[in-house]
């Protein structure tokens, strides 16, 4: 499969574009953990802020991705929806996966975007690899851990089937001066 991983072009004052010239480590980690027969490309759109649409158009035309992954922080959500719409306009059969802080913590915000098919909640290396395997083989994505997905049919097909958040309450969290509090979403919240 051809996979294109995109980081959003939005930056803020603590993340100036002049300083952001290093490779995107999160996307590189995702790319390094998929099966080697996939063709994966990474585009850090913060480096193309003046030509985002043209850059995406060129990448979609040249790479013909089957799957596009979006790495999203909360302040980048609106941009992510626009990019997902653009990608789906250019290549209607592409599958779009959103991951990062925002989809992990606010998955309900993505129900309104029919352009995004999957959300990865928590760390994405394993879910992305398993998702690509499922899509490639035609298998169900229901058993992919950490993956939220749209129901394939029915009256609630626009609702995302939410994955459980990672069990962070079982991992010790240590900080200077003592242990950090543990956080875990309630089971009822994740059973939607």
N, C-alpha and C positions, 0 to 999 in steps of 0.2 A: 504494500500500500504506500501511496505517497502521502506524507504527513508534513504539514506546515505548522510550526509553533510560533505564535506571535505574542510579544509583550506590547502593552498599550503605549501610545505615544505621550500620554499625559505625564507631566512631572510636577514637582512642587519645589518650594524654595530650599528645602533641605536636600534636594536631589537635582541639582542643576545639570543641564544637558552637557555642559562643558566637562563636568566630572564623570559623567556616565559614558565612558568610552571602553570599558572592559566588557568582555563577553557576559551575557546573561547566564549566570550560574544555575538558576532554577530551570530554565529551558534546556540548558546543556545537560543537566542531570536527567531530565525527562528523556531527551533524545538518546542519551547513553544507556538507558534502561529498557528500550524497546528491542524486540527481536531484530537481529542484524540484517535480515533481508528487506526490511522496510527502508524506504528512502525518506530521510527526515531532513528538513531545512528549518533553520531558526532565523527569525527576523525580529530584531529589537527595534521596534518602531519609534522609540524615543530618539533614535539616531536619524529618523526621517520625518521629523515633526513638520517640516515645510512641504512635504510631498507624500503624505500618508496615503491618500486615495490612489495616486499614481503608482506608488510602491506596491500596494496591495494588488492593484489591477495587473501589474507586471508579474508579480510573484504567482498569482493564480493562473495567469495565462501560460507562464513558462513551466511551472511545476505541476499543474493539473492535480492539486491535492484531492485525495479521497476524504481526508480528515484534516480539519483545522483546529488547533488548540489555542485558546486565549488565556493568558495569565492576567488576572484582574485584581486590583486593589479597589476598595470601596469608592474612592474619588474618581476612579476610571470607569465606573459602571456604564454611564451614559455613552461614553465613547465606545465601549465594548459592544453595546447594542447596535450602534451605528456601523461598526466594523463587521459584525455578524450579518447585518442586513446587506451590506455591500458585498461580502463574500458570497452570500446565498443568491444575490442578484447575478453575480458573475458566473457562478457555478451552482445551479439549483440542487444538484444531487449531492453536494458536499455535506458531510456530517460535522457539526461544530460541537466542540467540547470546551467548557469553561472551567477554569480552576483558579486557585489562589485564595487569598484571604477572604475576599468578598463572597464568592460562591460557597465557600466553606461555612461562613458564618451567617449569611443572609440568603439562603437558597430560595426562599419564597419570592424574592425580588426578581427572579429569573423566570417565573411562571408566565409573565406577560410577553416574553420574547420567544415567539415560535421559531425563531431562527437558531436558537441554541437547543441542541438535542440532549446533551449530557452535561452533568456537573460532576466534577471530582471534588470530593470533600475530604480535607486532610491532605496528607502527603500523596503526590500523584504518580510517582514512578510505577508502582505495582498496578494501580487501577488503569493507567493508560496502556500499559503493556497488555493487561488482560482484556481491556476493551478492544484493542486492535486485533487480538487473537479471535475474540468473539465475532467481530464484524467480518473479519476475513473468512471465517469458517461458516458464517451464517447461524452461529449459535446464539442463544438467548443471552442478554446482558444482565439478567436478573441476579446472577450469582457473582457479579463483579463487585468485590468489596469496595466501599467508599464511593460508589457511583450512584448518582441520582439520574433518572432517565424519564422520558415521556412515555406514557402508556401507548402502546401501538394502535389501539382502537378503542372505541366506546365513547360514552358521553363525557367522560372526564379526561379525554386524551391530551388536553392541553396542560393538565396538572402534572407536575413532576413527582415521580415516586422517590421520596427522599431516602437517602442512605443515612445510616446512623453515623454520628460523629465518632471520631477515634476515642478510645477509652483512655483519656488523659488522666483520669483519676487513679490509675494504677501505676503511673510513672512518677517516681520521686522528683520533685522540683526543688532544687536547692539554690539559694541566693545568699549573698553576703548578709550575715545577720540572722540566718535561719531559713526555714523551709517556706516556699511560696504556697499559697492556697491552691487547692486542686479544683478544677472546674469540669463538670460533665453535664451535658444536656439531659433533661429528663426523658425517660423512655416514651412517655406519652407525647412529647413534642416531636419525637422522631417517628412516630407511628402513623403520621398523616398519609 
